[in-house]
């Protein structure tokens, strides 16, 4: 494949990553890393480093679309980000000391688990928890968001379990370049009982901060090819901007199915690469 064609393919891959990442709150890394490693055979540290910058671009492209709607719970995001950034720093320190096949297998396991969990039914898609926990009330994490012209109030529970999961989410973000949106969404959606739309929008706000925590580490190690990274970032911003608009229009059930199906496909690909080097 010629260099211009390769850059064009990567550009469109970035658009797809930004679109899917902003719709699901994943950050796009679950598309970027498999694209660069499976299709273009880049070393996984380079793919992870580029992906982290793509995740930052997803957050930049999508997060402003939620301003004024209440979909991003900024107060909860900033509290949880303390844990996510701490985990990201630890992950960045150990990433270059782990074998590539182990990272591929870990990537597949994480995404497969996330896909299975997202298929399981829950009852807080719109209204969230019926009553906030004492800690959530103390931190004033309950809020409201706008849907179809109406404001819907919701409550929050499971603050400390969610905080703990965010440490692992940040660790995996630095290790795998996925923005850890899969775990962020599941922590807020399943454990803290935030409405699904709020979970994905808040994740889009957080993933850029988490990725930025560890992206500089990869940059300092020379893992960011500028031409490829530039094409990815440009495509991701375009896709994320479009996804940030669509997320308010598509039904929650559609977002959930998209979230799970994409994760399952990528999980299988990465497991095959990690376990059998296919």
N, C-alpha and C positions, 0 to 999 in steps of 0.2 A: 504494500500500500504506500503510495507517495505521501510525502510529508504534508502537502496542502490538504489532501483528502483525509488524512488521519486527523488533522486539526479540525476539519469540518465535521467529521463523525463525532469527535470528542465534544465539539460545540453543541451538537444536537443531543448528545448524551447528557451534557450538562443541563440543557433545557428540560429534558425528561426528569432528571434528578431533582431539579428545583421545583418542578410541578408536583411530583409525587411527594417530595419532602415537605413542601408547605401544606399540602392537602392532609397529610397524615401526621405531621409534627415530627417526622423522623429526621429531617435535616438533609436528606439526599445522599448521605454517605453510603447507604445501603445499595445505591445504584452506582455511585462513582467508583467505589473500591472494586466491586466485581467487574465493571467495565474496563478499568485500567489494568487489572491483574489477569482476568480471564481472556479478554479480547486483545489487549495490547501487550500483555506479558511484562508489565512493569514490576519491579521488585515491590513487595508489599509495603516496606517502609516509605517508598516514594508515593505509592498510591494512597496510603494513610495520610501522609503529610499534605498532599494535594487535596484530598477529601476534606480535611479539616478546614482548609481555606474555602472549599465549596460550601461547607456547612455554615461558615460565617456569612457567605454570600446569600445563602438561603434565608438566614435570619434577617439580614438587611433587606432582602426583597419582599419578604412576607410580613414581618412584624408590623411595619407602618400601616398595613391594611386594616389592622385590628384596633387602631387608635380611635377612641371615642365610642367604641361599641361595647366595651367592658369585657370582651372575649379574653383578653390577656389579663390574668390576675397578677399584676406587677408586684404587689406586696408579697404574695405567696412565692412568686418566682425569685425575688431577691433573697428571701429567707432560705429557700431550698438551694439557691445557687452557692451558698457558703459550702454546703456539702459537695455539690457537683464539682466545683473548682478544686476543692481539696483532693478529691479522687482523681481528677484530671492531672494534677501535678504528680501524683504517685505513679499513674499510668505512663506518663511521659518519661519518667526516670527509668522504668523497667522495659519499655517497649523494644529498645534496640538489643536487648539481651535475650529475647525469646526467639526460637526458630520459626521460620515462615509457615511451615505446615501446621504448627500448633496454633498460630494466629488464624489461619484459614479455618481450622476445625472449630476453634472457639467462636469465630464469627458465625459459622453455620449453626452451632448449638444455640447461641444467644438469639439469633433471628428466628430459628425454629420454635423455641420456647415462647417467644413474643407472639408469633403467629397463632400458636395454639391458644394462648391466653386471650387473644383478641377475639377468637371465635366464641368464647364462653359468654353466655348472656349475662346482663346486669340491668339494674333498674334505675340508674342515676343519669341516663342519657340527657335529660332535659333539666330536671330540678335539683340534681345532686343529692346530698345527704339531707334527711329531714331536720336534723339539729346538729349544730356545731359542738365539737368536744370542748372541754374547758380550756385546753391549751390553744386551740384554734380561735376561741372567743378572746382569749388574752392577747393573742397576736393580731386579732381582727382580720382573719384570713377569709371569712365569708364575704361574698360580694354579690354583684348582679351583672347580667349581660343582656344585650339587646338582640331580640329575634323577632322578625316580622313586625317591626315597629313597637313591640312590647318589651318591657324590662322584666326579666325573670331573676328572682333572687335565689341564691343557693347557699348551702352551709358546707362546712369542711370538717372532716374527722381524720384520724390516723396520721397526725402530724409527724410524730417521731419515727414511726415505721417508714413513712414516705421520705423523711430526711435521711434515714439509713440507706434506703434504696438509691437515693441520689448520689451517695458516695460511690457506690458500685457503678452507677450510670456514668459518672465522670471518669472513673478508672477505665471503663470500656471505651469511652469516647476517645481518650488519648491512645489507647492500645489499638483500636480498630478503625478509627477515623469515621465513625458512623454518627457522631453528634450525640449519641446515646438517647436520641429521641424516643426509640422504642421503649426503653425503660422509664424515661421521664413520663411519657404518656400513660403507660400502664400504672406507674406509681400514683399519679394524680387521679387517674380514671378509676382504678380498681381499689387502691388502698385509701386514698384521701376522699374519694367519692365526688370529685369535681365533675360537672357535666362534660361529656366527651368533647364538645366544641371548645369549651374553655381549656380542657387539657391539651388539645392540639395547638391552640393559639398560644397558650402559656409556654408550651414546649418550644414553639418557634421563637419566642422571645429569649428563652434560656440557652438554646443550643449554640448560638453564636458566641455567647460569653464563655460557655464551657469549652468550645473548640479553640477560642482565642487563648485560653489558659495554657494549652499545650502546643499550639501551632508554632509558636516561636522556637520551641525546642527542636522541632523537625527542620525548621528553616535554618537554624544555626548548624545543623548537621549536614546541610547540603542536599536535603531530600525533596526539594521543590523545584522541578524543571520549569522555568518561567513560561515557555510557550504553551505547554500543556496546561499548566495551572491557570494561565490567562484565559484560555479557551473554556475551561471548566467554569471559572468564575463568571465570565460573561454569560454563558448559557444558563447557569444556575440562577442568576439575578432575573433574567427574562422569565424563566419557568416559575420561579418563586412568586414573582409579582402577579402572574396569571393565577397561580394556585391560591394566593391570598385572597383574590376576588371570588374564586369559585367555592372556597370553603364555607362561605356564608350562604350559598345557594343550594348546594347539594344536600340531600337527606343524610342524617347521621348513619342510617343503615348502609348507605352506599359508601360512605367514608370508612366504615368498619370493614366492609368486605374488601375494599381496595387495600386497606392497611394489612389485612391478613394474607390475602392472596399473593401480593408482591413479596411479603416476607418469606412465605413458604418457598416460592420459586428460587429466590436468592439463597436461602438457607441450604437448599439441596445442592445448588451449584458449588457453594463454598465448602460444604462437607465433602463432596466428591474430590475437590481439589486438595483439601487438607488430609483426608484419609487415604486416598488412592492416587493422588497427584495427577488427576485427570483434567 
